[in-house]
Amino acid sequence: MKVKELFPYIEKISDKEMKDKVEKTIEYAMKEWDEKEIKNIPFTLLTETDINLIDHINTVTELSYNTGKIMKERSFRINMDYLVAGALLHDIGKFLEYEKKGDKVVQSSFGKLVRHPVSGAALAKIFDLPNEIMHIIAAHSKEGDFVKRIPEAIIVHHCDFIHFENVKAL
């Protein structure tokens, strides 16, 4: 399955080189999953939900993009390419943190040792994405509570929790 079909907001990244690197990062992370499985990966193992990881990533990216546009219109310095790339990749490490066991998706042995913000940032490093994007990925979850988040990371962090908390409330 094509990355651009799964994640249409990738087209919002104006820097072609960055867009290509984000696409390669996603392809690499998803390589162990077949096309049918990709859309059945839950976005979290913490609560029962029918919302899959692809839908979650797209929702967080759309929320982040729209929030970034509003902030930018109000004179905040937001790098929209960093914001979109970071939002698209914020949970990319979950493709490594999870594995299929029978007909269930469970935490992998790797995932028990390395949480997705860390593995996701490492994937971004492998594909030579800017430090700011690695920061957004690494800081989007509770790990980010120990660093000063850049504006783009603040947006992705809150949009991620807006979606997670609303799903949990259902």
C-alpha positions in Angstrom: 0.0 0.0 0.0 1.3 3.4 -0.9 2.2 5.8 1.9 0.6 8.7 0.2 -2.7 6.8 0.1 -2.5 5.9 3.8 -1.3 9.3 4.9 -2.6 12.0 2.6 -1.2 14.9 4.7 2.3 13.9 3.6 1.5 16.1 0.5 1.3 19.1 2.9 5.1 18.9 3.4 6.5 21.4 1.0 10.2 20.4 1.2 10.5 17.6 -1.3 13.6 16.1 0.4 11.9 16.0 3.7 8.7 14.5 2.3 10.8 11.7 0.7 12.6 11.0 4.0 9.3 10.9 5.9 7.9 8.5 3.3 11.0 6.3 3.5 10.7 6.3 7.3 7.1 5.2 7.2 7.8 2.5 4.6 10.7 1.1 6.7 8.6 1.0 9.9 5.7 -0.8 8.2 7.8 -3.3 6.3 7.0 -6.2 8.8 3.2 -5.6 8.4 1.2 -6.8 5.4 -1.5 -4.6 3.8 -4.5 -6.2 5.5 -2.8 -6.0 8.9 -1.9 -2.4 8.6 -5.5 -1.2 8.9 -6.2 -3.5 11.9 -3.4 -2.3 14.1 -5.1 -0.6 17.1 -3.7 2.9 17.9 -3.3 1.9 21.6 -3.3 -1.2 23.6 -4.3 0.7 26.7 -8.1 0.7 26.0 -10.5 -1.2 23.8 -11.2 0.7 20.6 -12.0 0.1 16.9 -9.9 3.1 15.9 -6.8 1.9 14.2 -3.3 3.4 14.2 -3.5 4.8 10.7 -6.8 6.7 11.6 -5.2 8.0 14.8 -2.1 9.2 13.0 -4.2 10.9 10.4 -6.5 12.5 13.0 -3.6 13.8 15.0 -1.9 15.1 11.9 -5.1 16.9 10.7 -5.6 18.4 14.2 -2.0 19.5 14.3 -2.0 21.0 10.8 -5.1 23.0 11.5 -3.9 24.2 14.9 -0.5 25.1 13.3 -2.2 27.2 10.6 -4.3 29.1 13.2 -1.2 29.7 15.4 0.8 30.8 12.3 -2.0 33.2 11.3 -1.7 34.8 14.8 2.0 35.4 14.3 3.4 32.3 16.0 6.5 30.9 14.4 5.4 27.5 13.4 7.4 25.4 10.9 4.6 23.6 9.1 6.9 21.1 7.4 8.3 20.1 10.8 4.8 20.0 12.3 3.3 17.8 9.6 6.3 15.5 9.5 6.4 15.2 13.3 2.6 14.5 13.5 2.8 11.9 10.8 5.7 10.2 12.5 4.7 10.7 16.2 3.5 7.1 16.6 5.7 5.5 13.9 7.6 3.5 16.5 4.3 1.6 17.3 4.9 -0.4 14.1 8.0 -1.8 16.1 6.4 -1.7 19.5 3.6 -4.0 18.4 3.5 -7.4 16.7 0.8 -9.8 15.5 0.3 -13.0 17.7 -2.3 -15.2 16.1 -5.2 -12.8 15.4 -4.2 -10.3 18.1 -1.9 -7.3 18.1 0.3 -7.3 21.3 3.3 -5.5 22.6 6.5 -7.0 21.0 9.5 -8.0 23.0 11.2 -5.0 21.6 8.3 -2.8 22.6 8.5 -4.0 26.2 12.0 -2.6 26.3 11.8 0.5 24.0 8.7 2.7 23.9 7.5 4.1 20.6 8.6 7.7 21.1 12.2 6.5 21.5 12.1 4.0 18.6 10.3 6.5 16.4 12.9 9.2 17.0 15.6 6.6 16.2 13.9 5.8 12.9 13.8 9.5 12.1 17.5 9.7 12.8 18.2 6.7 10.5 16.6 8.6 7.7 18.4 11.8 8.5 15.4 13.9 9.4 16.0 17.2 11.2 16.5 17.2 15.0 13.3 19.1 15.4 11.3 16.2 14.0 13.1 13.7 16.2 12.2 16.0 19.1 8.5 16.1 18.2 8.4 12.3 18.0 10.4 11.8 21.2 8.5 14.5 23.2 4.9 13.8 22.1 4.2 11.4 25.0 5.1 11.3 28.7 8.8 11.2 27.8 8.4 14.8 26.7 7.6 15.9 30.2 11.3 15.9 30.9 12.3 18.3 28.1 11.3 21.8 26.9 9.1 21.2 24.0 9.4 23.3 20.9 6.1 24.9 19.6 5.5 22.1 17.0 6.0 19.4 19.7 3.5 21.2 22.0 0.9 21.1 19.3 1.4 17.4 18.4 1.5 16.5 22.1 -1.8 18.1 22.8 -3.5 16.9 19.6 -2.4 13.4 20.4 -3.9 13.6 23.8 -7.1 15.3 22.5 -7.7 12.3 20.3 -6.6 9.7 22.9 -8.7 11.1 25.7 -11.8 11.5 23.6 -11.5 7.9 22.4 -11.0 6.7 26.0 -14.2 8.7 27.0 -16.2 6.7 24.5 
